[in-house]
Amino acid sequence: MKNKLSDIFSAFALTLPLAMLAGALSLGVDSGSAILFLAATGGTLLLAWPALALRCQHGREVGRRHTFRLHLVGSLLLLPPAASVIMFRVVELPGGYAGGIVFMIMCAAGATTVLVGWLGAAITCLLGGREVAL
């Protein structure tokens, strides 16, 4: 089965909030451990992206397309904002300028995740059955 560009992008759009959640939860456990944060975020990206891309490929099989597309669009619309809210609730900001910098980085990560997720939902809705092969 060929990889479809929309499958790869949808899997990436679903992996970003999962990686953000893993990183935020690792900072919630130990706020000073950058190694734990990088391991949780990078490990989630490296393991979940191919697995979700494969799941998107199997979702295109005959008989599952319509329900899978509805579940995929729902996940792409709801998961990124939920991950952003959880990130802001879990991560404690340090005081002073460092807290402002961390807050700006969190805002950029949350906005990027929501933008990519909603773009993936729009691509999934617009392309429908006409997908570009890679």
Buried (B, 14 or more C-beta within 10 A) or exposed (E): EEBBEBBBBBBBBBBBBBBBBBBBBBBBEEBEEEEBBEBBBEEBBEEBBEEBBBBBBEBBEEEEEEEBBEEBBEBBBEBBBEBBEBBBEBBEBBEEEEEEEBBEEBEEBBEBBBEBBBEBBEBBBEBEEEBEEE
